[in-house]
Amino acid sequence: SAPAYGASKGGIVQLSKAMAASWAADGIQVNAVLPGWIQTELTDGARAQVPGLNERVIARTAVGRWGQPQDLAGGALSRPTAAPDFPRGPPTPVDGGSSIAA
């Protein structure tokens, strides 16, 4: 269900922040990548079952398309830094801009 999914995603964000804070002194970085709507076998099924889903996702995504699995690589690879003594904890949205779209 949507509430359970949202709660679990929020839990991952908080867990990554807590781990980043706890392990910072050891030079360990923890980051979360938050994917938006990514075209997969699962979301292909959702598009077939939910009328208008494709149009709604495209309309609320700034880049105007569904994400592709390879789009996630940029978010994951952009987080590690050359300065492991200064860890970061904020999550990285990889959602085509849907988290910033009005």
Biopython code that builds the backbone (N, CA, C, O; Angstrom):
import numpy as np
from Bio.PDB.StructureBuilder import StructureBuilder

atoms = [
    (1, "SER", "N", (0.832, -1.190, 0.000)),
    (1, "SER", "CA", (0.000, 0.000, 0.000)),
    (1, "SER", "C", (0.878, 1.255, 0.000)),
    (1, "SER", "O", (2.038, 1.205, 0.408)),
    (2, "ALA", "N", (0.333, 2.352, -0.448)),
    (2, "ALA", "CA", (1.093, 3.604, -0.520)),
    (2, "ALA", "C", (1.561, 4.085, 0.850)),
    (2, "ALA", "O", (2.708, 4.518, 0.965)),
    (3, "PRO", "N", (0.729, 4.033, 1.898)),
    (3, "PRO", "CA", (1.225, 4.477, 3.212)),
    (3, "PRO", "C", (2.390, 3.629, 3.718)),
    (3, "PRO", "O", (3.360, 4.161, 4.258)),
    (4, "ALA", "N", (2.296, 2.325, 3.544)),
    (4, "ALA", "CA", (3.382, 1.450, 4.001)),
    (4, "ALA", "C", (4.661, 1.712, 3.196)),
    (4, "ALA", "O", (5.757, 1.729, 3.756)),
    (5, "TYR", "N", (4.518, 1.915, 1.894)),
    (5, "TYR", "CA", (5.677, 2.203, 1.050)),
    (5, "TYR", "C", (6.330, 3.518, 1.461)),
    (5, "TYR", "O", (7.550, 3.601, 1.598)),
    (6, "GLY", "N", (5.504, 4.544, 1.657)),
    (6, "GLY", "CA", (6.026, 5.847, 2.071)),
    (6, "GLY", "C", (6.720, 5.779, 3.416)),
    (6, "GLY", "O", (7.785, 6.368, 3.604)),
    (7, "ALA", "N", (6.120, 5.063, 4.350)),
    (7, "ALA", "CA", (6.726, 4.929, 5.682)),
    (7, "ALA", "C", (8.053, 4.181, 5.618)),
    (7, "ALA", "O", (9.003, 4.538, 6.314)),
    (8, "SER", "N", (8.120, 3.153, 4.791)),
    (8, "SER", "CA", (9.376, 2.401, 4.695)),
    (8, "SER", "C", (10.466, 3.248, 4.044)),
    (8, "SER", "O", (11.630, 3.168, 4.437)),
    (9, "LYS", "N", (10.098, 4.058, 3.055)),
    (9, "LYS", "CA", (11.075, 4.929, 2.405)),
    (9, "LYS", "C", (11.585, 5.982, 3.400)),
    (9, "LYS", "O", (12.779, 6.281, 3.437)),
    (10, "GLY", "N", (10.674, 6.537, 4.201)),
    (10, "GLY", "CA", (11.073, 7.487, 5.236)),
    (10, "GLY", "C", (11.976, 6.846, 6.270)),
    (10, "GLY", "O", (12.912, 7.476, 6.763)),
    (11, "GLY", "N", (11.696, 5.594, 6.598)),
    (11, "GLY", "CA", (12.536, 4.876, 7.546)),
    (11, "GLY", "C", (13.953, 4.681, 7.034)),
    (11, "GLY", "O", (14.914, 4.781, 7.797)),
    (12, "ILE", "N", (14.084, 4.404, 5.749)),
    (12, "ILE", "CA", (15.420, 4.239, 5.152)),
    (12, "ILE", "C", (16.191, 5.552, 5.209)),
    (12, "ILE", "O", (17.391, 5.556, 5.487)),
    (13, "VAL", "N", (15.512, 6.663, 4.947)),
    (13, "VAL", "CA", (16.168, 7.975, 5.017)),
    (13, "VAL", "C", (16.686, 8.229, 6.426)),
    (13, "VAL", "O", (17.838, 8.625, 6.606)),
    (14, "GLN", "N", (15.835, 8.002, 7.428)),
    (14, "GLN", "CA", (16.250, 8.241, 8.814)),
    (14, "GLN", "C", (17.346, 7.280, 9.244)),
    (14, "GLN", "O", (18.267, 7.670, 9.963)),
    (15, "LEU", "N", (17.258, 6.024, 8.811)),
    (15, "LEU", "CA", (18.302, 5.050, 9.133)),
    (15, "LEU", "C", (19.639, 5.480, 8.543)),
    (15, "LEU", "O", (20.667, 5.396, 9.215)),
    (16, "SER", "N", (19.636, 5.938, 7.293)),
    (16, "SER", "CA", (20.895, 6.356, 6.667)),
    (16, "SER", "C", (21.489, 7.572, 7.374)),
    (16, "SER", "O", (22.708, 7.668, 7.514)),
    (17, "LYS", "N", (20.642, 8.501, 7.821)),
    (17, "LYS", "CA", (21.140, 9.669, 8.555)),
    (17, "LYS", "C", (21.731, 9.255, 9.896)),
    (17, "LYS", "O", (22.795, 9.736, 10.286)),
    (18, "ALA", "N", (21.037, 8.361, 10.600)),
    (18, "ALA", "CA", (21.536, 7.904, 11.896)),
    (18, "ALA", "C", (22.845, 7.147, 11.751)),
    (18, "ALA", "O", (23.760, 7.329, 12.554)),
    (19, "MET", "N", (22.943, 6.305, 10.741)),
    (19, "MET", "CA", (24.178, 5.557, 10.509)),
    (19, "MET", "C", (25.311, 6.505, 10.121)),
    (19, "MET", "O", (26.444, 6.338, 10.574)),
    (20, "ALA", "N", (25.009, 7.504, 9.283)),
    (20, "ALA", "CA", (26.039, 8.469, 8.882)),
    (20, "ALA", "C", (26.580, 9.199, 10.102)),
    (20, "ALA", "O", (27.789, 9.398, 10.227)),
    (21, "ALA", "N", (25.682, 9.600, 11.007)),
    (21, "ALA", "CA", (26.108, 10.308, 12.216)),
    (21, "ALA", "C", (26.896, 9.388, 13.138)),
    (21, "ALA", "O", (27.904, 9.800, 13.711)),
    (22, "SER", "N", (26.448, 8.153, 13.284)),
    (22, "SER", "CA", (27.104, 7.217, 14.192)),
    (22, "SER", "C", (28.488, 6.799, 13.707)),
    (22, "SER", "O", (29.397, 6.611, 14.515)),
    (23, "TRP", "N", (28.650, 6.657, 12.424)),
    (23, "TRP", "CA", (29.900, 6.126, 11.883)),
    (23, "TRP", "C", (30.839, 7.198, 11.332)),
    (23, "TRP", "O", (31.917, 6.878, 10.831)),
    (24, "ALA", "N", (30.443, 8.460, 11.420)),
    (24, "ALA", "CA", (31.266, 9.550, 10.866)),
    (24, "ALA", "C", (32.662, 9.565, 11.465)),
    (24, "ALA", "O", (33.638, 9.770, 10.743)),
    (25, "ALA", "N", (32.776, 9.353, 12.764)),
    (25, "ALA", "CA", (34.092, 9.392, 13.414)),
    (25, "ALA", "C", (35.023, 8.300, 12.894)),
    (25, "ALA", "O", (36.243, 8.417, 13.007)),
    (26, "ASP", "N", (34.454, 7.248, 12.330)),
    (26, "ASP", "CA", (35.259, 6.155, 11.773)),
    (26, "ASP", "C", (35.563, 6.362, 10.295)),
    (26, "ASP", "O", (36.161, 5.495, 9.658)),
    (27, "GLY", "N", (35.155, 7.508, 9.744)),
    (27, "GLY", "CA", (35.417, 7.804, 8.334)),
    (27, "GLY", "C", (34.517, 7.044, 7.380)),
    (27, "GLY", "O", (34.828, 6.929, 6.194)),
    (28, "ILE", "N", (33.401, 6.522, 7.884)),
    (28, "ILE", "CA", (32.482, 5.761, 7.035)),
    (28, "ILE", "C", (31.354, 6.678, 6.586)),
    (28, "ILE", "O", (30.708, 7.331, 7.407)),
    (29, "GLN", "N", (31.123, 6.723, 5.285)),
    (29, "GLN", "CA", (30.039, 7.526, 4.726)),
    (29, "GLN", "C", (28.833, 6.641, 4.469)),
    (29, "GLN", "O", (28.966, 5.511, 3.999)),
    (30, "VAL", "N", (27.673, 7.157, 4.777)),
    (30, "VAL", "CA", (26.414, 6.467, 4.502)),
    (30, "VAL", "C", (25.503, 7.451, 3.793)),
    (30, "VAL", "O", (25.287, 8.563, 4.275)),
    (31, "ASN", "N", (24.978, 7.052, 2.670)),
    (31, "ASN", "CA", (24.070, 7.897, 1.905)),
    (31, "ASN", "C", (22.932, 7.035, 1.383)),
    (31, "ASN", "O", (23.096, 5.829, 1.194)),
    (32, "ALA", "N", (21.795, 7.642, 1.153)),
    (32, "ALA", "CA", (20.648, 6.949, 0.574)),
    (32, "ALA", "C", (20.335, 7.555, -0.787)),
    (32, "ALA", "O", (20.361, 8.775, -0.953)),
    (33, "VAL", "N", (20.046, 6.712, -1.742)),
    (33, "VAL", "CA", (19.596, 7.146, -3.061)),
    (33, "VAL", "C", (18.091, 6.905, -3.100)),
    (33, "VAL", "O", (17.621, 5.793, -2.860)),
    (34, "LEU", "N", (17.339, 7.967, -3.407)),
    (34, "LEU", "CA", (15.876, 7.893, -3.430)),
    (34, "LEU", "C", (15.374, 7.908, -4.867)),
    (34, "LEU", "O", (15.242, 8.975, -5.466)),
    (35, "PRO", "N", (15.096, 6.742, -5.420)),
    (35, "PRO", "CA", (14.635, 6.719, -6.809)),
    (35, "PRO", "C", (13.210, 7.205, -6.948)),
    (35, "PRO", "O", (12.363, 6.981, -6.083)),
    (36, "GLY", "N", (12.970, 7.873, -8.057)),
    (36, "GLY", "CA", (11.606, 8.236, -8.418)),
    (36, "GLY", "C", (11.005, 7.100, -9.209)),
    (36, "GLY", "O", (11.328, 5.934, -8.984)),
    (37, "TRP", "N", (10.128, 7.444, -10.137)),
    (37, "TRP", "CA", (9.496, 6.426, -10.971)),
    (37, "TRP", "C", (10.499, 5.939, -12.010)),
    (37, "TRP", "O", (10.875, 6.676, -12.922)),
    (38, "ILE", "N", (10.924, 4.696, -11.859)),
    (38, "ILE", "CA", (11.897, 4.072, -12.756)),
    (38, "ILE", "C", (11.170, 3.009, -13.580)),
    (38, "ILE", "O", (10.389, 2.223, -13.043)),
    (39, "GLN", "N", (11.433, 2.992, -14.880)),
    (39, "GLN", "CA", (10.789, 2.021, -15.761)),
    (39, "GLN", "C", (11.408, 0.651, -15.522)),
    (39, "GLN", "O", (12.569, 0.402, -15.847)),
    (40, "THR", "N", (10.605, -0.217, -14.951)),
    (40, "THR", "CA", (11.023, -1.594, -14.670)),
    (40, "THR", "C", (9.876, -2.521, -15.035)),
    (40, "THR", "O", (8.809, -2.065, -15.446)),
    (41, "GLU", "N", (10.089, -3.797, -14.888)),
    (41, "GLU", "CA", (9.020, -4.762, -15.122)),
    (41, "GLU", "C", (7.847, -4.496, -14.167)),
    (41, "GLU", "O", (6.686, -4.594, -14.564)),
    (42, "LEU", "N", (8.152, -4.166, -12.933)),
    (42, "LEU", "CA", (7.113, -3.886, -11.946)),
    (42, "LEU", "C", (6.298, -2.643, -12.326)),
    (42, "LEU", "O", (5.068, -2.665, -12.276)),
    (43, "THR", "N", (6.988, -1.561, -12.705)),
    (43, "THR", "CA", (6.240, -0.343, -13.052)),
    (43, "THR", "C", (5.544, -0.475, -14.403)),
    (43, "THR", "O", (4.536, 0.191, -14.640)),
    (44, "ASP", "N", (6.059, -1.320, -15.291)),
    (44, "ASP", "CA", (5.344, -1.593, -16.540)),
    (44, "ASP", "C", (3.987, -2.216, -16.224)),
    (44, "ASP", "O", (2.982, -1.889, -16.855)),
    (45, "GLY", "N", (3.967, -3.117, -15.242)),
    (45, "GLY", "CA", (2.713, -3.728, -14.820)),
    (45, "GLY", "C", (1.773, -2.709, -14.205)),
    (45, "GLY", "O", (0.567, -2.747, -14.450)),
    (46, "ALA", "N", (2.315, -1.800, -13.410)),
    (46, "ALA", "CA", (1.499, -0.758, -12.785)),
    (46, "ALA", "C", (0.888, 0.148, -13.847)),
    (46, "ALA", "O", (-0.280, 0.525, -13.750)),
    (47, "ARG", "N", (1.671, 0.493, -14.854)),
    (47, "ARG", "CA", (1.132, 1.348, -15.927)),
    (47, "ARG", "C", (-0.004, 0.671, -16.671)),
    (47, "ARG", "O", (-0.960, 1.322, -17.091)),
    (48, "ALA", "N", (0.108, -0.645, -16.831)),
    (48, "ALA", "CA", (-0.950, -1.389, -17.524)),
    (48, "ALA", "C", (-2.216, -1.469, -16.673)),
    (48, "ALA", "O", (-3.322, -1.530, -17.209)),
    (49, "GLN", "N", (-2.057, -1.469, -15.347)),
    (49, "GLN", "CA", (-3.199, -1.655, -14.451)),
    (49, "GLN", "C", (-3.829, -0.356, -13.962)),
    (49, "GLN", "O", (-5.005, -0.344, -13.600)),
    (50, "VAL", "N", (-3.071, 0.734, -13.945)),
    (50, "VAL", "CA", (-3.577, 1.986, -13.372)),
    (50, "VAL", "C", (-3.783, 3.005, -14.491)),
    (50, "VAL", "O", (-2.816, 3.553, -15.020)),
    (51, "PRO", "N", (-5.036, 3.258, -14.849)),
    (51, "PRO", "CA", (-5.305, 4.227, -15.908)),
    (51, "PRO", "C", (-4.732, 5.609, -15.564)),
    (51, "PRO", "O", (-4.930, 6.114, -14.459)),
    (52, "GLY", "N", (-4.032, 6.200, -16.506)),
    (52, "GLY", "CA", (-3.504, 7.543, -16.344)),
    (52, "GLY", "C", (-2.184, 7.640, -15.584)),
    (52, "GLY", "O", (-1.625, 8.730, -15.464)),
    (53, "LEU", "N", (-1.680, 6.527, -15.073)),
    (53, "LEU", "CA", (-0.431, 6.580, -14.299)),
    (53, "LEU", "C", (0.720, 7.121, -15.138)),
    (53, "LEU", "O", (1.470, 7.983, -14.679)),
    (54, "ASN", "N", (0.864, 6.628, -16.345)),
    (54, "ASN", "CA", (1.957, 7.081, -17.209)),
    (54, "ASN", "C", (1.911, 8.591, -17.411)),
    (54, "ASN", "O", (2.936, 9.263, -17.299)),
    (55, "GLU", "N", (0.747, 9.118, -17.702)),
    (55, "GLU", "CA", (0.599, 10.547, -17.950)),
    (55, "GLU", "C", (0.873, 11.367, -16.686)),
    (55, "GLU", "O", (1.498, 12.425, -16.756)),
    (56, "ARG", "N", (0.409, 10.881, -15.536)),
    (56, "ARG", "CA", (0.648, 11.600, -14.273)),
    (56, "ARG", "C", (2.127, 11.629, -13.912)),
    (56, "ARG", "O", (2.639, 12.656, -13.466)),
    (57, "VAL", "N", (2.810, 10.512, -14.102)),
    (57, "VAL", "CA", (4.242, 10.471, -13.787)),
    (57, "VAL", "C", (5.005, 11.432, -14.698)),
    (57, "VAL", "O", (5.846, 12.197, -14.227)),
    (58, "ILE", "N", (4.722, 11.395, -15.973)),
    (58, "ILE", "CA", (5.411, 12.271, -16.921)),
    (58, "ILE", "C", (5.109, 13.739, -16.604)),
    (58, "ILE", "O", (6.002, 14.584, -16.679)),
    (59, "ALA", "N", (3.864, 14.044, -16.253)),
    (59, "ALA", "CA", (3.484, 15.431, -15.971)),
    (59, "ALA", "C", (4.169, 15.980, -14.727)),
    (59, "ALA", "O", (4.467, 17.173, -14.674)),
    (60, "ARG", "N", (4.425, 15.153, -13.734)),
    (60, "ARG", "CA", (5.030, 15.671, -12.505)),
    (60, "ARG", "C", (6.544, 15.454, -12.425)),
    (60, "ARG", "O", (7.158, 15.734, -11.395)),
    (61, "THR", "N", (7.142, 14.959, -13.501)),
    (61, "THR", "CA", (8.591, 14.773, -13.559)),
    (61, "THR", "C", (9.174, 15.872, -14.433)),
    (61, "THR", "O", (8.816, 15.992, -15.605)),
    (62, "ALA", "N", (10.067, 16.674, -13.870)),
    (62, "ALA", "CA", (10.605, 17.845, -14.571)),
    (62, "ALA", "C", (11.221, 17.494, -15.925)),
    (62, "ALA", "O", (11.113, 18.274, -16.870)),
    (63, "VAL", "N", (11.863, 16.332, -16.029)),
    (63, "VAL", "CA", (12.482, 15.960, -17.299)),
    (63, "VAL", "C", (11.482, 15.370, -18.284)),
    (63, "VAL", "O", (11.824, 15.123, -19.440)),
    (64, "GLY", "N", (10.242, 15.142, -17.834)),
    (64, "GLY", "CA", (9.179, 14.708, -18.726)),
    (64, "GLY", "C", (9.270, 13.277, -19.208)),
    (64, "GLY", "O", (8.812, 12.962, -20.306)),
    (65, "ARG", "N", (9.855, 12.404, -18.403)),
    (65, "ARG", "CA", (9.930, 10.995, -18.789)),
    (65, "ARG", "C", (10.117, 10.132, -17.547)),
    (65, "ARG", "O", (10.430, 10.634, -16.467)),
    (66, "TRP", "N", (9.923, 8.847, -17.713)),
    (66, "TRP", "CA", (10.218, 7.886, -16.656)),
    (66, "TRP", "C", (11.727, 7.705, -16.574)),
    (66, "TRP", "O", (12.428, 7.826, -17.579)),
    (67, "GLY", "N", (12.216, 7.420, -15.398)),
    (67, "GLY", "CA", (13.635, 7.116, -15.243)),
    (67, "GLY", "C", (13.954, 5.737, -15.784)),
    (67, "GLY", "O", (13.092, 4.860, -15.846)),
    (68, "GLN", "N", (15.183, 5.565, -16.168)),
    (68, "GLN", "CA", (15.676, 4.268, -16.615)),
    (68, "GLN", "C", (16.605, 3.717, -15.531)),
    (68, "GLN", "O", (17.208, 4.497, -14.794)),
    (69, "PRO", "N", (16.732, 2.408, -15.418)),
    (69, "PRO", "CA", (17.599, 1.852, -14.382)),
    (69, "PRO", "C", (19.007, 2.456, -14.377)),
    (69, "PRO", "O", (19.586, 2.666, -13.311)),
    (70, "GLN", "N", (19.552, 2.732, -15.542)),
    (70, "GLN", "CA", (20.901, 3.300, -15.608)),
    (70, "GLN", "C", (20.956, 4.720, -15.044)),
    (70, "GLN", "O", (22.038, 5.194, -14.698)),
    (71, "ASP", "N", (19.817, 5.408, -14.942)),
    (71, "ASP", "CA", (19.787, 6.745, -14.352)),
    (71, "ASP", "C", (20.161, 6.712, -12.873)),
    (71, "ASP", "O", (20.663, 7.701, -12.340)),
    (72, "LEU", "N", (19.926, 5.603, -12.219)),
    (72, "LEU", "CA", (20.257, 5.484, -10.800)),
    (72, "LEU", "C", (21.752, 5.463, -10.557)),
    (72, "LEU", "O", (22.209, 5.855, -9.484)),
    (73, "ALA", "N", (22.518, 5.012, -11.532)),
    (73, "ALA", "CA", (23.967, 4.923, -11.354)),
    (73, "ALA", "C", (24.579, 6.289, -11.072)),
    (73, "ALA", "O", (25.480, 6.399, -10.241)),
    (74, "GLY", "N", (24.110, 7.318, -11.741)),
    (74, "GLY", "CA", (24.646, 8.660, -11.517)),
    (74, "GLY", "C", (24.445, 9.123, -10.089)),
    (74, "GLY", "O", (25.347, 9.714, -9.495)),
    (75, "GLY", "N", (23.267, 8.861, -9.528)),
    (75, "GLY", "CA", (23.001, 9.241, -8.148)),
    (75, "GLY", "C", (23.857, 8.472, -7.166)),
    (75, "GLY", "O", (24.330, 9.034, -6.179)),
    (76, "ALA", "N", (24.056, 7.219, -7.422)),
    (76, "ALA", "CA", (24.867, 6.398, -6.516)),
    (76, "ALA", "C", (26.344, 6.755, -6.620)),
    (76, "ALA", "O", (27.044, 6.805, -5.608)),
    (77, "LEU", "N", (26.817, 7.002, -7.828)),
    (77, "LEU", "CA", (28.240, 7.270, -8.017)),
    (77, "LEU", "C", (28.633, 8.696, -7.674)),
    (77, "LEU", "O", (29.802, 8.959, -7.391)),
    (78, "SER", "N", (27.680, 9.623, -7.693)),
    (78, "SER", "CA", (28.030, 11.014, -7.427)),
    (78, "SER", "C", (28.211, 11.283, -5.944)),
    (78, "SER", "O", (28.761, 12.323, -5.583)),
    (79, "ARG", "N", (27.776, 10.399, -5.084)),
    (79, "ARG", "CA", (27.824, 10.659, -3.655)),
    (79, "ARG", "C", (29.201, 10.452, -3.012)),
    (79, "ARG", "O", (29.609, 11.294, -2.212)),
    (80, "PRO", "N", (29.924, 9.395, -3.315)),
    (80, "PRO", "CA", (31.229, 9.260, -2.664)),
    (80, "PRO", "C", (32.129, 10.438, -3.018)),
    (80, "PRO", "O", (32.095, 10.943, -4.140)),
    (81, "THR", "N", (32.927, 10.866, -2.059)),
    (81, "THR", "CA", (33.793, 12.009, -2.310)),
    (81, "THR", "C", (35.244, 11.628, -2.105)),
    (81, "THR", "O", (35.558, 10.547, -1.606)),
    (82, "ALA", "N", (36.105, 12.516, -2.492)),
    (82, "ALA", "CA", (37.531, 12.312, -2.259)),
    (82, "ALA", "C", (37.912, 12.730, -0.849)),
    (82, "ALA", "O", (39.082, 12.654, -0.476)),
    (83, "ALA", "N", (36.945, 13.166, -0.068)),
    (83, "ALA", "CA", (37.201, 13.630, 1.297)),
    (83, "ALA", "C", (36.434, 12.768, 2.296)),
    (83, "ALA", "O", (35.464, 13.234, 2.895)),
    (84, "PRO", "N", (36.859, 11.510, 2.484)),
    (84, "PRO", "CA", (36.111, 10.623, 3.359)),
    (84, "PRO", "C", (36.122, 11.052, 4.821)),
    (84, "PRO", "O", (35.406, 10.476, 5.640)),
    (85, "ASP", "N", (36.931, 12.063, 5.159)),
    (85, "ASP", "CA", (36.942, 12.543, 6.538)),
    (85, "ASP", "C", (35.856, 13.582, 6.785)),
    (85, "ASP", "O", (35.761, 14.126, 7.886)),
    (86, "PHE", "N", (35.038, 13.863, 5.779)),
    (86, "PHE", "CA", (33.953, 14.825, 5.941)),
    (86, "PHE", "C", (32.664, 14.202, 5.414)),
    (86, "PHE", "O", (32.167, 14.620, 4.369)),
    (87, "PRO", "N", (32.114, 13.211, 6.114)),
    (87, "PRO", "CA", (30.958, 12.451, 5.622)),
    (87, "PRO", "C", (29.703, 13.296, 5.453)),
    (87, "PRO", "O", (29.522, 14.330, 6.097)),
    (88, "ARG", "N", (28.869, 12.827, 4.586)),
    (88, "ARG", "CA", (27.571, 13.455, 4.350)),
    (88, "ARG", "C", (26.485, 12.441, 4.631)),
    (88, "ARG", "O", (26.717, 11.236, 4.522)),
    (89, "GLY", "N", (25.329, 12.900, 4.984)),
    (89, "GLY", "CA", (24.242, 11.997, 5.269)),
    (89, "GLY", "C", (22.958, 12.261, 4.516)),
    (89, "GLY", "O", (22.089, 11.389, 4.498)),
    (90, "PRO", "N", (22.785, 13.443, 3.880)),
    (90, "PRO", "CA", (21.503, 13.706, 3.228)),
    (90, "PRO", "C", (21.231, 12.739, 2.080)),
    (90, "PRO", "O", (22.160, 12.349, 1.372)),
    (91, "PRO", "N", (19.987, 12.350, 1.887)),
    (91, "PRO", "CA", (19.644, 11.462, 0.779)),
    (91, "PRO", "C", (19.762, 12.178, -0.565)),
    (91, "PRO", "O", (19.673, 13.403, -0.644)),
    (92, "THR", "N", (19.962, 11.391, -1.615)),
    (92, "THR", "CA", (20.074, 11.917, -2.967)),
    (92, "THR", "C", (18.862, 11.491, -3.782)),
    (92, "THR", "O", (18.740, 10.320, -4.141)),
    (93, "PRO", "N", (17.955, 12.434, -4.081)),
    (93, "PRO", "CA", (16.837, 12.066, -4.955)),
    (93, "PRO", "C", (17.340, 11.850, -6.381)),
    (93, "PRO", "O", (18.105, 12.660, -6.904)),
    (94, "VAL", "N", (16.915, 10.767, -6.998)),
    (94, "VAL", "CA", (17.180, 10.499, -8.407)),
    (94, "VAL", "C", (15.800, 10.261, -9.017)),
    (94, "VAL", "O", (15.377, 9.130, -9.252)),
    (95, "ASP", "N", (15.117, 11.389, -9.262)),
    (95, "ASP", "CA", (13.698, 11.307, -9.617)),
    (95, "ASP", "C", (13.311, 12.178, -10.803)),
    (95, "ASP", "O", (12.133, 12.475, -10.997)),
    (96, "GLY", "N", (14.284, 12.584, -11.586)),
    (96, "GLY", "CA", (13.975, 13.407, -12.752)),
    (96, "GLY", "C", (13.423, 14.773, -12.418)),
    (96, "GLY", "O", (12.868, 15.450, -13.284)),
    (97, "GLY", "N", (13.568, 15.186, -11.172)),
    (97, "GLY", "CA", (13.094, 16.486, -10.747)),
    (97, "GLY", "C", (11.689, 16.495, -10.160)),
    (97, "GLY", "O", (11.150, 17.565, -9.878)),
    (98, "SER", "N", (11.083, 15.322, -9.971)),
    (98, "SER", "CA", (9.714, 15.329, -9.445)),
    (98, "SER", "C", (9.655, 15.837, -8.002)),
    (98, "SER", "O", (8.613, 16.327, -7.565)),
    (99, "SER", "N", (10.749, 15.726, -7.268)),
    (99, "SER", "CA", (10.736, 16.233, -5.878)),
    (99, "SER", "C", (10.865, 17.755, -5.818)),
    (99, "SER", "O", (10.657, 18.353, -4.763)),
    (100, "ILE", "N", (11.206, 18.380, -6.939)),
    (100, "ILE", "CA", (11.315, 19.847, -6.958)),
    (100, "ILE", "C", (10.227, 20.485, -7.805)),
    (100, "ILE", "O", (10.035, 21.700, -7.756)),
    (101, "ALA", "N", (9.514, 19.679, -8.581)),
    (101, "ALA", "CA", (8.486, 20.221, -9.461)),
    (101, "ALA", "C", (7.306, 20.748, -8.656)),
    (101, "ALA", "O", (6.912, 20.164, -7.647)),
    (102, "ALA", "N", (6.766, 21.833, -9.108)),
    (102, "ALA", "CA", (5.618, 22.452, -8.403)),
    (102, "ALA", "C", (4.341, 21.711, -8.681)),
    (102, "ALA", "O", (3.285, 22.089, -8.174)),
]
sb = StructureBuilder()
sb.init_structure("model")
sb.init_model(0)
sb.init_chain("A")
sb.init_seg("    ")
for serial, (resi, resn, name, xyz) in enumerate(atoms, 1):
    if name == "N":
        sb.init_residue(resn, " ", resi, " ")
    sb.init_atom(name, np.array(xyz, "f"), 0.0, 1.0, " ", f" {name:<3s}", serial, name[0])
structure = sb.get_structure()
